């Protein structure tokens, strides 16, 4: 399962609350293949405002803090539909 799918499950189950940091995501997932540094890279690359991203899944709400966008944004202004099920 992808990180986004794992995060959606963790948020739905209450293991992860928004806003979250990369360390909180890593702790909530309890997966050795998703350490905080890798999670931080994933969040930053898919964050609203990153011009290099194809799709945005997160919004930065503070220094190192993010929240999950409820819809995937394909550009900075327009939602692209619901997040894909992973």
PyMOL Python script that loads the backbone (N, CA, C, O; Angstrom):
from pymol import cmd

cmd.read_pdbstr("""\
ATOM      1  N   UNK A   1       0.840  -1.177   0.000  1.00  0.00           N
ATOM      2  CA  UNK A   1       0.000   0.000   0.000  1.00  0.00           C
ATOM      3  C   UNK A   1       0.887   1.243   0.000  1.00  0.00           C
ATOM      4  O   UNK A   1       1.959   1.246   0.605  1.00  0.00           O
ATOM      5  N   UNK A   2       0.441   2.290  -0.676  1.00  0.00           N
ATOM      6  CA  UNK A   2       1.221   3.523  -0.771  1.00  0.00           C
ATOM      7  C   UNK A   2       1.173   4.307   0.547  1.00  0.00           C
ATOM      8  O   UNK A   2       0.344   4.037   1.417  1.00  0.00           O
ATOM      9  N   UNK A   3       2.057   5.259   0.670  1.00  0.00           N
ATOM     10  CA  UNK A   3       2.091   6.081   1.880  1.00  0.00           C
ATOM     11  C   UNK A   3       0.784   6.847   2.046  1.00  0.00           C
ATOM     12  O   UNK A   3       0.286   6.972   3.165  1.00  0.00           O
ATOM     13  N   UNK A   4       0.231   7.351   0.978  1.00  0.00           N
ATOM     14  CA  UNK A   4      -1.021   8.102   1.081  1.00  0.00           C
ATOM     15  C   UNK A   4      -2.134   7.204   1.603  1.00  0.00           C
ATOM     16  O   UNK A   4      -2.912   7.623   2.461  1.00  0.00           O
ATOM     17  N   UNK A   5      -2.222   5.992   1.105  1.00  0.00           N
ATOM     18  CA  UNK A   5      -3.227   5.045   1.594  1.00  0.00           C
ATOM     19  C   UNK A   5      -3.028   4.714   3.062  1.00  0.00           C
ATOM     20  O   UNK A   5      -3.991   4.650   3.826  1.00  0.00           O
ATOM     21  N   UNK A   6      -1.777   4.503   3.459  1.00  0.00           N
ATOM     22  CA  UNK A   6      -1.470   4.216   4.862  1.00  0.00           C
ATOM     23  C   UNK A   6      -1.820   5.404   5.754  1.00  0.00           C
ATOM     24  O   UNK A   6      -2.336   5.228   6.858  1.00  0.00           O
ATOM     25  N   UNK A   7      -1.540   6.602   5.275  1.00  0.00           N
ATOM     26  CA  UNK A   7      -1.854   7.794   6.050  1.00  0.00           C
ATOM     27  C   UNK A   7      -3.363   7.986   6.185  1.00  0.00           C
ATOM     28  O   UNK A   7      -3.845   8.355   7.256  1.00  0.00           O
ATOM     29  N   UNK A   8      -4.108   7.741   5.113  1.00  0.00           N
ATOM     30  CA  UNK A   8      -5.567   7.861   5.179  1.00  0.00           C
ATOM     31  C   UNK A   8      -6.139   6.889   6.204  1.00  0.00           C
ATOM     32  O   UNK A   8      -7.046   7.237   6.960  1.00  0.00           O
ATOM     33  N   UNK A   9      -5.608   5.674   6.226  1.00  0.00           N
ATOM     34  CA  UNK A   9      -6.053   4.688   7.222  1.00  0.00           C
ATOM     35  C   UNK A   9      -5.709   5.135   8.637  1.00  0.00           C
ATOM     36  O   UNK A   9      -6.526   4.998   9.547  1.00  0.00           O
ATOM     37  N   UNK A  10      -4.498   5.670   8.830  1.00  0.00           N
ATOM     38  CA  UNK A  10      -4.067   6.114  10.151  1.00  0.00           C
ATOM     39  C   UNK A  10      -4.918   7.293  10.634  1.00  0.00           C
ATOM     40  O   UNK A  10      -5.247   7.369  11.818  1.00  0.00           O
ATOM     41  N   UNK A  11      -5.271   8.199   9.743  1.00  0.00           N
ATOM     42  CA  UNK A  11      -6.120   9.332  10.111  1.00  0.00           C
ATOM     43  C   UNK A  11      -7.523   8.838  10.450  1.00  0.00           C
ATOM     44  O   UNK A  11      -8.108   9.270  11.443  1.00  0.00           O
ATOM     45  N   UNK A  12      -8.067   7.938   9.636  1.00  0.00           N
ATOM     46  CA  UNK A  12      -9.411   7.401   9.870  1.00  0.00           C
ATOM     47  C   UNK A  12      -9.494   6.641  11.194  1.00  0.00           C
ATOM     48  O   UNK A  12     -10.518   6.685  11.876  1.00  0.00           O
ATOM     49  N   UNK A  13      -8.413   5.943  11.556  1.00  0.00           N
ATOM     50  CA  UNK A  13      -8.415   5.163  12.792  1.00  0.00           C
ATOM     51  C   UNK A  13      -8.058   5.986  14.026  1.00  0.00           C
ATOM     52  O   UNK A  13      -8.185   5.504  15.151  1.00  0.00           O
ATOM     53  N   UNK A  14      -7.611   7.226  13.820  1.00  0.00           N
ATOM     54  CA  UNK A  14      -7.248   8.075  14.946  1.00  0.00           C
ATOM     55  C   UNK A  14      -5.802   7.961  15.389  1.00  0.00           C
ATOM     56  O   UNK A  14      -5.404   8.616  16.351  1.00  0.00           O
ATOM     57  N   UNK A  15      -5.003   7.143  14.710  1.00  0.00           N
ATOM     58  CA  UNK A  15      -3.586   7.015  15.052  1.00  0.00           C
ATOM     59  C   UNK A  15      -2.789   8.258  14.666  1.00  0.00           C
ATOM     60  O   UNK A  15      -1.740   8.540  15.246  1.00  0.00           O
ATOM     61  N   UNK A  16      -3.294   8.990  13.686  1.00  0.00           N
ATOM     62  CA  UNK A  16      -2.619  10.183  13.182  1.00  0.00           C
ATOM     63  C   UNK A  16      -3.631  11.316  13.151  1.00  0.00           C
ATOM     64  O   UNK A  16      -4.736  11.162  12.631  1.00  0.00           O
ATOM     65  N   UNK A  17      -3.246  12.451  13.711  1.00  0.00           N
ATOM     66  CA  UNK A  17      -4.132  13.621  13.703  1.00  0.00           C
ATOM     67  C   UNK A  17      -3.504  14.728  12.866  1.00  0.00           C
ATOM     68  O   UNK A  17      -2.284  14.800  12.717  1.00  0.00           O
ATOM     69  N   UNK A  18      -4.342  15.570  12.336  1.00  0.00           N
ATOM     70  CA  UNK A  18      -3.871  16.684  11.529  1.00  0.00           C
ATOM     71  C   UNK A  18      -3.862  17.961  12.346  1.00  0.00           C
ATOM     72  O   UNK A  18      -4.744  18.150  13.185  1.00  0.00           O
ATOM     73  N   UNK A  19      -2.905  18.839  12.134  1.00  0.00           N
ATOM     74  CA  UNK A  19      -1.764  18.703  11.245  1.00  0.00           C
ATOM     75  C   UNK A  19      -0.748  17.728  11.817  1.00  0.00           C
ATOM     76  O   UNK A  19      -0.724  17.468  13.020  1.00  0.00           O
ATOM     77  N   UNK A  20       0.084  17.199  10.945  1.00  0.00           N
ATOM     78  CA  UNK A  20       1.064  16.192  11.351  1.00  0.00           C
ATOM     79  C   UNK A  20       2.440  16.554  10.827  1.00  0.00           C
ATOM     80  O   UNK A  20       2.584  17.326   9.879  1.00  0.00           O
ATOM     81  N   UNK A  21       3.452  15.974  11.469  1.00  0.00           N
ATOM     82  CA  UNK A  21       4.834  16.128  11.020  1.00  0.00           C
ATOM     83  C   UNK A  21       5.303  14.795  10.454  1.00  0.00           C
ATOM     84  O   UNK A  21       4.625  13.777  10.597  1.00  0.00           O
ATOM     85  N   UNK A  22       6.444  14.808   9.821  1.00  0.00           N
ATOM     86  CA  UNK A  22       6.974  13.564   9.261  1.00  0.00           C
ATOM     87  C   UNK A  22       7.265  12.545  10.363  1.00  0.00           C
ATOM     88  O   UNK A  22       7.078  11.346  10.159  1.00  0.00           O
ATOM     89  N   UNK A  23       7.715  13.007  11.515  1.00  0.00           N
ATOM     90  CA  UNK A  23       7.983  12.100  12.639  1.00  0.00           C
ATOM     91  C   UNK A  23       6.695  11.455  13.139  1.00  0.00           C
ATOM     92  O   UNK A  23       6.672  10.263  13.447  1.00  0.00           O
ATOM     93  N   UNK A  24       5.633  12.236  13.220  1.00  0.00           N
ATOM     94  CA  UNK A  24       4.351  11.691  13.667  1.00  0.00           C
ATOM     95  C   UNK A  24       3.814  10.655  12.679  1.00  0.00           C
ATOM     96  O   UNK A  24       3.256   9.637  13.088  1.00  0.00           O
ATOM     97  N   UNK A  25       3.980  10.912  11.391  1.00  0.00           N
ATOM     98  CA  UNK A  25       3.539   9.948  10.373  1.00  0.00           C
ATOM     99  C   UNK A  25       4.319   8.657  10.530  1.00  0.00           C
ATOM    100  O   UNK A  25       3.734   7.574  10.545  1.00  0.00           O
ATOM    101  N   UNK A  26       5.628   8.762  10.646  1.00  0.00           N
ATOM    102  CA  UNK A  26       6.478   7.584  10.780  1.00  0.00           C
ATOM    103  C   UNK A  26       6.110   6.769  12.017  1.00  0.00           C
ATOM    104  O   UNK A  26       6.044   5.542  11.953  1.00  0.00           O
ATOM    105  N   UNK A  27       5.871   7.440  13.135  1.00  0.00           N
ATOM    106  CA  UNK A  27       5.490   6.750  14.375  1.00  0.00           C
ATOM    107  C   UNK A  27       4.129   6.078  14.240  1.00  0.00           C
ATOM    108  O   UNK A  27       3.945   4.948  14.692  1.00  0.00           O
ATOM    109  N   UNK A  28       3.173   6.771  13.618  1.00  0.00           N
ATOM    110  CA  UNK A  28       1.821   6.227  13.482  1.00  0.00           C
ATOM    111  C   UNK A  28       1.794   5.001  12.579  1.00  0.00           C
ATOM    112  O   UNK A  28       1.011   4.078  12.807  1.00  0.00           O
ATOM    113  N   UNK A  29       2.649   4.985  11.552  1.00  0.00           N
ATOM    114  CA  UNK A  29       2.637   3.872  10.594  1.00  0.00           C
ATOM    115  C   UNK A  29       3.383   2.653  11.112  1.00  0.00           C
ATOM    116  O   UNK A  29       3.053   1.526  10.744  1.00  0.00           O
ATOM    117  N   UNK A  30       4.389   2.864  11.965  1.00  0.00           N
ATOM    118  CA  UNK A  30       5.200   1.753  12.496  1.00  0.00           C
ATOM    119  C   UNK A  30       5.743   0.877  11.380  1.00  0.00           C
ATOM    120  O   UNK A  30       5.701  -0.350  11.467  1.00  0.00           O
ATOM    121  N   UNK A  31       6.245   1.504  10.344  1.00  0.00           N
ATOM    122  CA  UNK A  31       6.828   0.778   9.213  1.00  0.00           C
ATOM    123  C   UNK A  31       8.297   1.165   9.068  1.00  0.00           C
ATOM    124  O   UNK A  31       8.610   2.344   8.905  1.00  0.00           O
ATOM    125  N   UNK A  32       9.196   0.193   9.126  1.00  0.00           N
ATOM    126  CA  UNK A  32      10.623   0.528   9.034  1.00  0.00           C
ATOM    127  C   UNK A  32      11.016   1.118   7.683  1.00  0.00           C
ATOM    128  O   UNK A  32      12.029   1.812   7.594  1.00  0.00           O
ATOM    129  N   UNK A  33      10.240   0.860   6.631  1.00  0.00           N
ATOM    130  CA  UNK A  33      10.586   1.392   5.317  1.00  0.00           C
ATOM    131  C   UNK A  33      10.108   2.833   5.128  1.00  0.00           C
ATOM    132  O   UNK A  33      10.323   3.407   4.060  1.00  0.00           O
ATOM    133  N   UNK A  34       9.466   3.435   6.138  1.00  0.00           N
ATOM    134  CA  UNK A  34       9.050   4.837   6.084  1.00  0.00           C
ATOM    135  C   UNK A  34       9.617   5.611   7.281  1.00  0.00           C
ATOM    136  O   UNK A  34       8.861   6.028   8.157  1.00  0.00           O
ATOM    137  N   UNK A  35      10.957   5.807   7.325  1.00  0.00           N
ATOM    138  CA  UNK A  35      11.554   6.611   8.397  1.00  0.00           C
ATOM    139  C   UNK A  35      11.192   8.091   8.201  1.00  0.00           C
ATOM    140  O   UNK A  35      10.775   8.478   7.109  1.00  0.00           O
ATOM    141  N   UNK A  36      11.344   8.919   9.239  1.00  0.00           N
ATOM    142  CA  UNK A  36      10.959  10.335   9.134  1.00  0.00           C
ATOM    143  C   UNK A  36      11.586  11.082   7.955  1.00  0.00           C
ATOM    144  O   UNK A  36      10.915  11.906   7.334  1.00  0.00           O
ATOM    145  N   UNK A  37      12.838  10.819   7.636  1.00  0.00           N
ATOM    146  CA  UNK A  37      13.487  11.531   6.525  1.00  0.00           C
ATOM    147  C   UNK A  37      12.811  11.200   5.186  1.00  0.00           C
ATOM    148  O   UNK A  37      12.616  12.088   4.356  1.00  0.00           O
ATOM    149  N   UNK A  38      12.460   9.949   4.981  1.00  0.00           N
ATOM    150  CA  UNK A  38      11.790   9.544   3.732  1.00  0.00           C
ATOM    151  C   UNK A  38      10.373  10.124   3.676  1.00  0.00           C
ATOM    152  O   UNK A  38       9.922  10.565   2.618  1.00  0.00           O
ATOM    153  N   UNK A  39       9.678  10.121   4.809  1.00  0.00           N
ATOM    154  CA  UNK A  39       8.333  10.693   4.859  1.00  0.00           C
ATOM    155  C   UNK A  39       8.392  12.190   4.565  1.00  0.00           C
ATOM    156  O   UNK A  39       7.558  12.707   3.822  1.00  0.00           O
ATOM    157  N   UNK A  40       9.378  12.898   5.147  1.00  0.00           N
ATOM    158  CA  UNK A  40       9.518  14.334   4.911  1.00  0.00           C
ATOM    159  C   UNK A  40       9.738  14.622   3.435  1.00  0.00           C
ATOM    160  O   UNK A  40       9.143  15.552   2.890  1.00  0.00           O
ATOM    161  N   UNK A  41      10.573  13.845   2.793  1.00  0.00           N
ATOM    162  CA  UNK A  41      10.820  14.015   1.360  1.00  0.00           C
ATOM    163  C   UNK A  41       9.523  13.801   0.572  1.00  0.00           C
ATOM    164  O   UNK A  41       9.219  14.568  -0.342  1.00  0.00           O
ATOM    165  N   UNK A  42       8.766  12.768   0.919  1.00  0.00           N
ATOM    166  CA  UNK A  42       7.503  12.462   0.255  1.00  0.00           C
ATOM    167  C   UNK A  42       6.519  13.621   0.429  1.00  0.00           C
ATOM    168  O   UNK A  42       5.880  14.036  -0.537  1.00  0.00           O
ATOM    169  N   UNK A  43       6.391  14.146   1.650  1.00  0.00           N
ATOM    170  CA  UNK A  43       5.464  15.244   1.919  1.00  0.00           C
ATOM    171  C   UNK A  43       5.856  16.494   1.135  1.00  0.00           C
ATOM    172  O   UNK A  43       5.006  17.126   0.507  1.00  0.00           O
ATOM    173  N   UNK A  44       7.123  16.848   1.170  1.00  0.00           N
ATOM    174  CA  UNK A  44       7.587  18.057   0.504  1.00  0.00           C
ATOM    175  C   UNK A  44       7.413  17.975  -1.009  1.00  0.00           C
ATOM    176  O   UNK A  44       7.071  18.973  -1.645  1.00  0.00           O
ATOM    177  N   UNK A  45       7.644  16.803  -1.592  1.00  0.00           N
ATOM    178  CA  UNK A  45       7.519  16.644  -3.047  1.00  0.00           C
ATOM    179  C   UNK A  45       6.073  16.693  -3.528  1.00  0.00           C
ATOM    180  O   UNK A  45       5.828  16.970  -4.702  1.00  0.00           O
ATOM    181  N   UNK A  46       5.117  16.431  -2.653  1.00  0.00           N
ATOM    182  CA  UNK A  46       3.712  16.394  -3.058  1.00  0.00           C
ATOM    183  C   UNK A  46       2.876  17.454  -2.343  1.00  0.00           C
ATOM    184  O   UNK A  46       1.665  17.303  -2.175  1.00  0.00           O
ATOM    185  N   UNK A  47       3.542  18.526  -1.926  1.00  0.00           N
ATOM    186  CA  UNK A  47       2.905  19.589  -1.166  1.00  0.00           C
ATOM    187  C   UNK A  47       2.401  20.676  -2.113  1.00  0.00           C
ATOM    188  O   UNK A  47       3.069  21.032  -3.084  1.00  0.00           O
ATOM    189  N   UNK A  48       1.224  21.190  -1.815  1.00  0.00           N
ATOM    190  CA  UNK A  48       0.648  22.296  -2.571  1.00  0.00           C
ATOM    191  C   UNK A  48       1.641  23.445  -2.599  1.00  0.00           C
ATOM    192  O   UNK A  48       2.142  23.860  -1.554  1.00  0.00           O
ATOM    193  N   UNK A  49       1.923  23.951  -3.765  1.00  0.00           N
ATOM    194  CA  UNK A  49       2.897  25.021  -3.915  1.00  0.00           C
ATOM    195  C   UNK A  49       4.222  24.565  -4.498  1.00  0.00           C
ATOM    196  O   UNK A  49       5.014  25.397  -4.939  1.00  0.00           O
ATOM    197  N   UNK A  50       4.483  23.263  -4.512  1.00  0.00           N
ATOM    198  CA  UNK A  50       5.701  22.737  -5.126  1.00  0.00           C
ATOM    199  C   UNK A  50       5.481  22.711  -6.634  1.00  0.00           C
ATOM    200  O   UNK A  50       4.702  21.900  -7.135  1.00  0.00           O
ATOM    201  N   UNK A  51       6.152  23.581  -7.346  1.00  0.00           N
ATOM    202  CA  UNK A  51       5.931  23.710  -8.781  1.00  0.00           C
ATOM    203  C   UNK A  51       6.371  22.479  -9.566  1.00  0.00           C
ATOM    204  O   UNK A  51       5.938  22.291 -10.703  1.00  0.00           O
ATOM    205  N   UNK A  52       7.214  21.648  -8.990  1.00  0.00           N
ATOM    206  CA  UNK A  52       7.702  20.454  -9.679  1.00  0.00           C
ATOM    207  C   UNK A  52       6.744  19.267  -9.522  1.00  0.00           C
ATOM    208  O   UNK A  52       6.912  18.252 -10.197  1.00  0.00           O
ATOM    209  N   UNK A  53       5.751  19.380  -8.649  1.00  0.00           N
ATOM    210  CA  UNK A  53       4.834  18.257  -8.389  1.00  0.00           C
ATOM    211  C   UNK A  53       3.787  18.152  -9.485  1.00  0.00           C
ATOM    212  O   UNK A  53       3.299  19.164  -9.988  1.00  0.00           O
ATOM    213  N   UNK A  54       3.445  16.928  -9.852  1.00  0.00           N
ATOM    214  CA  UNK A  54       2.383  16.694 -10.822  1.00  0.00           C
ATOM    215  C   UNK A  54       1.024  16.771 -10.136  1.00  0.00           C
ATOM    216  O   UNK A  54       0.079  17.346 -10.678  1.00  0.00           O
ATOM    217  N   UNK A  55       0.932  16.201  -8.965  1.00  0.00           N
ATOM    218  CA  UNK A  55      -0.296  16.230  -8.169  1.00  0.00           C
ATOM    219  C   UNK A  55       0.053  16.618  -6.743  1.00  0.00           C
ATOM    220  O   UNK A  55       1.123  16.279  -6.238  1.00  0.00           O
ATOM    221  N   UNK A  56      -0.857  17.328  -6.103  1.00  0.00           N
ATOM    222  CA  UNK A  56      -0.665  17.748  -4.724  1.00  0.00           C
ATOM    223  C   UNK A  56      -1.584  16.932  -3.826  1.00  0.00           C
ATOM    224  O   UNK A  56      -2.777  16.799  -4.100  1.00  0.00           O
ATOM    225  N   UNK A  57      -1.021  16.387  -2.753  1.00  0.00           N
ATOM    226  CA  UNK A  57      -1.795  15.601  -1.803  1.00  0.00           C
ATOM    227  C   UNK A  57      -1.814  16.236  -0.413  1.00  0.00           C
ATOM    228  O   UNK A  57      -2.627  15.863   0.433  1.00  0.00           O
ATOM    229  N   UNK A  58      -0.911  17.201  -0.180  1.00  0.00           N
ATOM    230  CA  UNK A  58      -0.751  17.790   1.141  1.00  0.00           C
ATOM    231  C   UNK A  58      -0.700  19.298   1.049  1.00  0.00           C
ATOM    232  O   UNK A  58      -0.376  19.869   0.008  1.00  0.00           O
ATOM    233  N   UNK A  59      -1.029  19.931   2.168  1.00  0.00           N
ATOM    234  CA  UNK A  59      -0.901  21.370   2.294  1.00  0.00           C
ATOM    235  C   UNK A  59      -0.031  21.643   3.512  1.00  0.00           C
ATOM    236  O   UNK A  59      -0.255  21.068   4.578  1.00  0.00           O
ATOM    237  N   UNK A  60       0.959  22.517   3.361  1.00  0.00           N
ATOM    238  CA  UNK A  60       1.804  22.891   4.486  1.00  0.00           C
ATOM    239  C   UNK A  60       1.061  23.936   5.305  1.00  0.00           C
ATOM    240  O   UNK A  60       0.644  24.965   4.773  1.00  0.00           O
ATOM    241  N   UNK A  61       0.896  23.679   6.585  1.00  0.00           N
ATOM    242  CA  UNK A  61       0.154  24.606   7.451  1.00  0.00           C
ATOM    243  C   UNK A  61       1.045  25.259   8.489  1.00  0.00           C
ATOM    244  O   UNK A  61       0.588  26.132   9.228  1.00  0.00           O
ATOM    245  N   UNK A  62       2.281  24.865   8.561  1.00  0.00           N
ATOM    246  CA  UNK A  62       3.249  25.436   9.486  1.00  0.00           C
ATOM    247  C   UNK A  62       4.613  24.873   9.170  1.00  0.00           C
ATOM    248  O   UNK A  62       4.764  24.070   8.249  1.00  0.00           O
ATOM    249  N   UNK A  63       5.595  25.284   9.922  1.00  0.00           N
ATOM    250  CA  UNK A  63       6.943  24.792   9.708  1.00  0.00           C
ATOM    251  C   UNK A  63       7.006  23.287   9.982  1.00  0.00           C
ATOM    252  O   UNK A  63       6.937  22.855  11.133  1.00  0.00           O
ATOM    253  N   UNK A  64       7.138  22.501   8.922  1.00  0.00           N
ATOM    254  CA  UNK A  64       7.213  21.045   9.062  1.00  0.00           C
ATOM    255  C   UNK A  64       5.888  20.370   9.349  1.00  0.00           C
ATOM    256  O   UNK A  64       5.857  19.173   9.635  1.00  0.00           O
ATOM    257  N   UNK A  65       4.790  21.111   9.281  1.00  0.00           N
ATOM    258  CA  UNK A  65       3.467  20.551   9.559  1.00  0.00           C
ATOM    259  C   UNK A  65       2.621  20.558   8.294  1.00  0.00           C
ATOM    260  O   UNK A  65       2.625  21.515   7.520  1.00  0.00           O
ATOM    261  N   UNK A  66       1.901  19.470   8.111  1.00  0.00           N
ATOM    262  CA  UNK A  66       1.101  19.281   6.908  1.00  0.00           C
ATOM    263  C   UNK A  66      -0.288  18.767   7.268  1.00  0.00           C
ATOM    264  O   UNK A  66      -0.524  18.262   8.366  1.00  0.00           O
ATOM    265  N   UNK A  67      -1.191  18.911   6.316  1.00  0.00           N
ATOM    266  CA  UNK A  67      -2.491  18.260   6.417  1.00  0.00           C
ATOM    267  C   UNK A  67      -2.789  17.643   5.063  1.00  0.00           C
ATOM    268  O   UNK A  67      -2.300  18.111   4.035  1.00  0.00           O
ATOM    269  N   UNK A  68      -3.574  16.616   5.071  1.00  0.00           N
ATOM    270  CA  UNK A  68      -3.954  15.904   3.859  1.00  0.00           C
ATOM    271  C   UNK A  68      -5.034  16.687   3.137  1.00  0.00           C
ATOM    272  O   UNK A  68      -6.031  17.076   3.745  1.00  0.00           O
ATOM    273  N   UNK A  69      -4.845  16.924   1.837  1.00  0.00           N
ATOM    274  CA  UNK A  69      -5.897  17.543   1.044  1.00  0.00           C
ATOM    275  C   UNK A  69      -6.980  16.506   0.808  1.00  0.00           C
ATOM    276  O   UNK A  69      -6.666  15.343   0.555  1.00  0.00           O
ATOM    277  N   UNK A  70      -8.209  16.882   0.882  1.00  0.00           N
ATOM    278  CA  UNK A  70      -9.313  15.941   0.701  1.00  0.00           C
ATOM    279  C   UNK A  70      -9.529  15.600  -0.754  1.00  0.00           C
ATOM    280  O   UNK A  70     -10.146  14.583  -1.071  1.00  0.00           O
ATOM    281  N   UNK A  71      -9.021  16.450  -1.654  1.00  0.00           N
ATOM    282  CA  UNK A  71      -9.066  16.172  -3.088  1.00  0.00           C
ATOM    283  C   UNK A  71      -7.676  16.411  -3.638  1.00  0.00           C
ATOM    284  O   UNK A  71      -6.946  17.266  -3.138  1.00  0.00           O
ATOM    285  N   UNK A  72      -7.308  15.670  -4.653  1.00  0.00           N
ATOM    286  CA  UNK A  72      -6.016  15.848  -5.298  1.00  0.00           C
ATOM    287  C   UNK A  72      -6.067  17.101  -6.147  1.00  0.00           C
ATOM    288  O   UNK A  72      -6.965  17.239  -6.977  1.00  0.00           O
ATOM    289  N   UNK A  73      -5.133  18.015  -5.967  1.00  0.00           N
ATOM    290  CA  UNK A  73      -5.055  19.224  -6.779  1.00  0.00           C
ATOM    291  C   UNK A  73      -3.999  19.011  -7.854  1.00  0.00           C
ATOM    292  O   UNK A  73      -2.849  18.698  -7.546  1.00  0.00           O
ATOM    293  N   UNK A  74      -4.381  19.179  -9.095  1.00  0.00           N
ATOM    294  CA  UNK A  74      -3.444  18.980 -10.195  1.00  0.00           C
ATOM    295  C   UNK A  74      -2.689  20.264 -10.522  1.00  0.00           C
ATOM    296  O   UNK A  74      -1.630  20.223 -11.149  1.00  0.00           O
ATOM    297  N   UNK A  75      -3.224  21.383 -10.106  1.00  0.00           N
ATOM    298  CA  UNK A  75      -2.472  22.632 -10.167  1.00  0.00           C
ATOM    299  C   UNK A  75      -2.775  23.400  -8.890  1.00  0.00           C
ATOM    300  O   UNK A  75      -3.496  22.892  -8.032  1.00  0.00           O
ATOM    301  N   UNK A  76      -2.261  24.573  -8.745  1.00  0.00           N
ATOM    302  CA  UNK A  76      -2.419  25.294  -7.501  1.00  0.00           C
ATOM    303  C   UNK A  76      -3.815  25.838  -7.238  1.00  0.00           C
ATOM    304  O   UNK A  76      -4.079  26.313  -6.134  1.00  0.00           O
ATOM    305  N   UNK A  77      -4.712  25.786  -8.207  1.00  0.00           N
ATOM    306  CA  UNK A  77      -5.998  26.443  -8.056  1.00  0.00           C
ATOM    307  C   UNK A  77      -7.202  25.523  -8.120  1.00  0.00           C
ATOM    308  O   UNK A  77      -8.278  25.898  -7.655  1.00  0.00           O
ATOM    309  N   UNK A  78      -7.060  24.356  -8.669  1.00  0.00           N
ATOM    310  CA  UNK A  78      -8.229  23.572  -9.034  1.00  0.00           C
ATOM    311  C   UNK A  78      -8.145  22.172  -8.468  1.00  0.00           C
ATOM    312  O   UNK A  78      -7.138  21.499  -8.688  1.00  0.00           O
ATOM    313  N   UNK A  79      -9.155  21.694  -7.745  1.00  0.00           N
ATOM    314  CA  UNK A  79      -9.136  20.302  -7.290  1.00  0.00           C
ATOM    315  C   UNK A  79      -9.339  19.358  -8.452  1.00  0.00           C
ATOM    316  O   UNK A  79     -10.062  19.678  -9.396  1.00  0.00           O
ATOM    317  N   UNK A  80      -8.701  18.184  -8.394  1.00  0.00           N
ATOM    318  CA  UNK A  80      -8.775  17.247  -9.496  1.00  0.00           C
ATOM    319  C   UNK A  80      -9.655  16.040  -9.224  1.00  0.00           C
ATOM    320  O   UNK A  80      -9.644  15.094 -10.011  1.00  0.00           O
ATOM    321  N   UNK A  81     -10.395  16.039  -8.168  1.00  0.00           N
ATOM    322  CA  UNK A  81     -11.237  14.888  -7.844  1.00  0.00           C
ATOM    323  C   UNK A  81     -10.764  14.220  -6.586  1.00  0.00           C
ATOM    324  O   UNK A  81      -9.766  14.637  -5.998  1.00  0.00           O
ATOM    325  N   UNK A  82     -11.467  13.179  -6.156  1.00  0.00           N
ATOM    326  CA  UNK A  82     -11.103  12.519  -4.906  1.00  0.00           C
ATOM    327  C   UNK A  82      -9.744  11.840  -5.002  1.00  0.00           C
ATOM    328  O   UNK A  82      -9.285  11.469  -6.082  1.00  0.00           O
ATOM    329  N   UNK A  83      -9.111  11.687  -3.834  1.00  0.00           N
ATOM    330  CA  UNK A  83      -7.841  10.982  -3.798  1.00  0.00           C
ATOM    331  C   UNK A  83      -8.034   9.533  -4.254  1.00  0.00           C
ATOM    332  O   UNK A  83      -9.043   8.910  -3.923  1.00  0.00           O
ATOM    333  N   UNK A  84      -7.090   9.006  -4.996  1.00  0.00           N
ATOM    334  CA  UNK A  84      -7.229   7.619  -5.434  1.00  0.00           C
ATOM    335  C   UNK A  84      -7.122   6.653  -4.263  1.00  0.00           C
ATOM    336  O   UNK A  84      -6.344   6.878  -3.335  1.00  0.00           O
ATOM    337  N   UNK A  85      -7.890   5.594  -4.305  1.00  0.00           N
ATOM    338  CA  UNK A  85      -7.767   4.547  -3.288  1.00  0.00           C
ATOM    339  C   UNK A  85      -6.507   3.756  -3.575  1.00  0.00           C
ATOM    340  O   UNK A  85      -6.270   3.331  -4.706  1.00  0.00           O
ATOM    341  N   UNK A  86      -5.715   3.567  -2.561  1.00  0.00           N
ATOM    342  CA  UNK A  86      -4.429   2.895  -2.759  1.00  0.00           C
ATOM    343  C   UNK A  86      -4.457   1.497  -2.178  1.00  0.00           C
ATOM    344  O   UNK A  86      -3.461   0.778  -2.250  1.00  0.00           O
TER     345      UNK A  86
END
""", "prot")
cmd.dss("prot")
cmd.show_as("cartoon", "prot")
cmd.util.cbc("prot")
cmd.orient("prot")
